[in-house]
Amino acid sequence: MKKHLIIAIGIRTYLCLPAHQSLTDGHCLVVPQAHVAAGTLLDEDVWLEVQVFRKGLTRMFEDMGKDTVFMETAVAFRHPSAHVPGVRPRSQGNR
């Protein structure tokens, strides 16, 4: 991970901008520091920290009148690494 893309560092996870093209404005990643193939394999304390970042992002975008979508991507199965990207879509007709 390129250090200039890191937004916040937790005890077991960090929040960063994508290294490649963003899907939308506000696109960011919640990344566990431990390499795992899927979020279901995370230790409970790591998953709780992911949830803290997700709640904070959701509140931040709600304050701006925007919605948030979270999805998990799994990449590089030889060297597993799960990411939880947060993508802010604009709801049609809601705002």
LINQUITA-V897361 format. One record per pair of residues at least 24 apart in sequence whose ideal C-beta (glycine too) atoms are under 7 Angstrom apart, sorted by the first residue. I is the first residue (numbers start at 1). J is the second residue. D is the distance in Angstrom with one decimal. If there is no record, write none. Layout:
i = [I I]
j = [J J]
d = [D D]
//
This chain:
i = [10 10 11 12 12 12 13 13 13 13 15 23 24 24 24 25 26 26 27 27 28 29 29 29 30 30 30 31 32 35 35 35 36 36 37 37 37 37 38 38 38 39 39 39 50 54 57 61 65 66 67]
j = [49 53 49 45 46 49 46 49 50 53 53 87 87 88 89 88 61 88 85 87 86 83 84 85 54 84 86 83 82 79 80 81 80 82 74 77 80 82 72 74 82 72 82 84 84 86 86 88 95 90 91]
d = [5.0 6.9 6.4 6.5 4.5 5.2 6.4 4.8 5.7 6.5 5.4 5.2 5.6 5.9 6.7 6.7 6.6 3.8 6.6 5.3 5.2 4.9 7.0 5.1 6.6 4.4 6.7 5.3 6.6 6.5 5.5 4.9 5.9 5.3 5.8 6.8 3.6 6.3 7.0 5.8 5.3 5.2 5.5 6.5 5.8 6.9 4.9 5.2 5.2 6.7 5.1]
//
